[in-house]
Amino acid sequence: MKNIIVTEEQLAKVIEKIKPIKEEEKQGSYMAKQQLFTIATLAYKMWENMEDGEQLEDWMETKIAQSESSIISVVKSFMYDEVKNNQKGMDTLGFDDLVIGA
């Protein structure tokens, strides 16, 4: 690749265009919502297509179990942070808000 020469003005324009992208990255996990949607959609699709009692390969069952454990850990932490940040007590949580698991 050859060297590219730009003026200070051109460089300033490029930096201004990059700043909003960097600011979005600082605002948090903007990809998490998309990833959760993908996980939920694909898991539901697989659940729909599986027959009752259908056997999966061992490695598939292991991955599903690991994924379940990971999601439960994330949701529990997220819910705790939400409760802590909103200064709500446990009495304000409904049964539908609770995640039971590892």
Buried (B, 14 or more C-beta within 10 A) or exposed (E): EEEEEEEEEEEEEEEEEEEEEEEEEEEEEEEEEEEBEEEEEEBEEEEEEEEEEEEEEEEEEEEEEEEEEEBBEEBBEEBEEEBEEEEEEEEEEEEEEEEEEE
